[in-house]
Amino acid sequence: MLLHGSLTMKRFALAAVTLATALAAQAQVYQWQDEQNRTVISDRPPSGPVRQLRRIDTVAPPSPPSEPAATPAKTLADRDMEFRKRQQEARDAAEKSENEQRANARRREDCEAARKQLRSLESGERIFLPDGKGGRYPIDDSERAQVTARMRDDLQRDCK
């Protein structure tokens, strides 16, 4: 008896699927349960009282707009190559940014040192310059004025 019921159920399911696919070309399909609690699928509405009436629209959904034929699917190797290229570009950008940060820090340090030297020149304290023989000599007022003017020009040009 169990085997017979199982086969009947399989046949019914197969018939329902077949009927559903055959009716797919129709505009409307109805599904309901009859008095014996069996599911009925038909292209005509039920004639008598039924439970759980459901109307199934079988109109196919609109197909998505077709894409231009010029974009074929990318292979795994192409996607991998693009990924590696993006990684390399990110590394290059990070390295460039790091180099720029180092250069900016070095420029700030150099500017601060130049400002400090200019303050020393303008303070009037005695300044000594190397003589080239391992010794030092004090600068006179005219040389101080030249070095001060040169330092101001350098600071104005390089340390904005």
C-alpha positions as CSV (number, residue, x, y, z in Angstrom):
1,M,0.0,0.0,0.0
2,L,2.9,2.3,0.8
3,L,4.5,1.6,-2.5
4,H,1.3,2.3,-4.4
5,G,0.8,5.6,-2.5
6,S,4.3,6.7,-3.2
7,L,4.0,5.9,-6.9
8,T,0.7,7.7,-7.1
9,M,2.2,10.8,-5.4
10,K,5.2,10.7,-7.8
11,R,2.9,10.4,-10.8
12,F,0.8,13.3,-9.4
13,A,3.8,15.4,-9.0
14,L,5.1,14.6,-12.4
15,A,1.6,15.3,-13.9
16,A,1.5,18.7,-12.0
17,V,4.9,19.7,-13.2
18,T,4.1,18.6,-16.8
19,L,0.8,20.5,-16.6
20,A,2.5,23.6,-15.2
21,T,5.1,23.6,-18.0
22,A,2.6,22.9,-20.7
23,L,0.5,25.8,-19.4
24,A,3.4,28.1,-19.2
25,A,2.5,29.5,-22.6
26,Q,-1.0,30.5,-21.2
27,A,-1.5,33.9,-19.6
28,Q,-3.0,32.5,-16.3
29,V,-2.8,29.3,-14.3
30,Y,-4.9,28.5,-11.2
31,Q,-3.9,26.4,-8.3
32,W,-6.3,25.2,-5.5
33,Q,-7.2,22.4,-3.2
34,D,-10.4,20.4,-3.9
35,E,-12.8,18.7,-1.5
36,Q,-10.5,15.6,-1.1
37,N,-7.6,18.0,-0.2
38,R,-5.7,17.4,-3.4
39,T,-3.9,20.2,-5.1
40,V,-5.3,21.0,-8.6
41,I,-3.5,23.1,-11.2
42,S,-5.5,24.2,-14.2
43,D,-5.7,27.0,-16.8
44,R,-9.4,27.4,-16.0
45,P,-10.7,28.7,-12.7
46,P,-12.4,26.3,-10.4
47,S,-16.2,25.8,-10.8
48,G,-17.2,25.1,-7.3
49,P,-16.1,25.9,-3.7
50,V,-12.4,25.5,-3.1
51,R,-9.8,26.2,-0.5
52,Q,-6.6,28.3,-1.0
53,L,-7.2,29.5,-4.5
54,R,-4.1,31.0,-6.0
55,R,-3.7,32.5,-9.4
56,I,-0.3,32.0,-11.0
57,D,0.8,34.5,-13.7
58,T,2.9,32.7,-16.2
59,V,4.1,35.7,-18.2
60,A,7.8,35.5,-18.4
61,P,9.7,38.3,-16.7
62,P,11.2,40.7,-19.2
63,S,14.7,39.7,-20.1
64,P,17.5,42.0,-18.9
65,P,18.8,44.4,-21.5
66,S,21.5,42.8,-23.5
67,E,25.0,44.1,-22.9
68,P,27.3,45.0,-25.8
69,A,28.9,41.9,-27.3
70,A,32.3,43.5,-27.0
71,T,32.7,42.6,-23.3
72,P,33.5,38.9,-23.1
73,A,33.8,37.2,-19.7
74,K,37.2,37.5,-18.2
75,T,39.2,34.5,-17.4
76,L,40.6,33.7,-14.0
77,A,44.1,34.5,-15.2
78,D,42.9,37.9,-16.5
79,R,41.2,38.7,-13.2
80,D,44.3,37.5,-11.3
81,M,46.6,39.7,-13.4
82,E,44.3,42.7,-12.8
83,F,44.3,42.0,-9.1
84,R,48.1,41.8,-9.0
85,K,48.3,45.0,-11.0
86,R,46.0,46.8,-8.6
87,Q,48.1,45.5,-5.7
88,Q,51.3,46.8,-7.3
89,E,49.7,50.2,-7.9
90,A,48.7,50.4,-4.3
91,R,52.2,49.5,-3.1
92,D,53.7,52.1,-5.5
93,A,51.2,54.7,-4.3
94,A,52.0,53.9,-0.6
95,E,55.8,54.1,-1.3
96,K,55.4,57.4,-3.1
97,S,53.4,58.8,-0.2
98,E,55.9,57.6,2.3
99,N,58.8,59.1,0.3
100,E,56.9,62.4,0.1
101,Q,56.3,62.4,3.8
102,R,60.0,61.8,4.4
103,A,60.9,64.6,2.0
104,N,58.5,66.9,3.7
105,A,59.8,66.1,7.2
106,R,63.4,66.6,6.0
107,R,62.4,69.9,4.4
108,R,60.8,71.1,7.7
109,E,63.9,70.1,9.6
110,D,66.1,71.9,7.1
111,C,63.9,75.0,7.3
112,E,63.9,75.0,11.1
113,A,67.7,74.8,11.1
114,A,67.9,77.7,8.6
115,R,65.6,79.8,10.7
116,K,67.7,79.1,13.8
117,Q,70.9,80.1,11.9
118,L,69.2,83.3,10.7
119,R,68.1,84.1,14.3
120,S,71.8,83.7,15.3
121,L,73.0,86.0,12.5
122,E,70.4,88.6,13.4
123,S,71.1,88.4,17.1
124,G,74.5,90.0,16.7
125,E,76.4,87.2,18.5
126,R,79.8,86.3,17.2
127,I,79.7,83.9,14.3
128,F,82.6,81.7,13.2
129,L,83.0,80.0,9.8
130,P,85.3,77.2,8.8
131,D,88.6,78.4,7.2
132,G,89.1,75.2,5.1
133,K,92.2,74.2,7.0
134,G,90.4,72.7,10.0
135,G,90.2,76.0,11.8
136,R,87.6,78.8,12.1
137,Y,87.6,82.5,11.6
138,P,85.1,85.2,12.9
139,I,83.0,86.9,10.2
140,D,82.9,90.7,9.9
141,D,79.9,92.9,9.6
142,S,79.8,93.0,5.7
143,E,80.1,89.2,5.5
144,R,77.4,88.9,8.2
145,A,75.1,91.1,6.1
146,Q,75.7,89.0,2.9
147,V,75.1,85.7,4.7
148,T,72.0,87.1,6.4
149,A,70.6,88.3,3.1
150,R,71.4,85.0,1.4
151,M,69.7,83.1,4.3
152,R,66.6,85.2,4.1
153,D,66.3,84.6,0.4
154,D,66.8,80.9,0.9
155,L,64.1,80.7,3.6
156,Q,61.6,82.8,1.5
157,R,62.2,80.6,-1.5
158,D,62.3,77.2,0.1
159,C,60.4,77.4,3.4
160,K,56.9,78.8,2.7
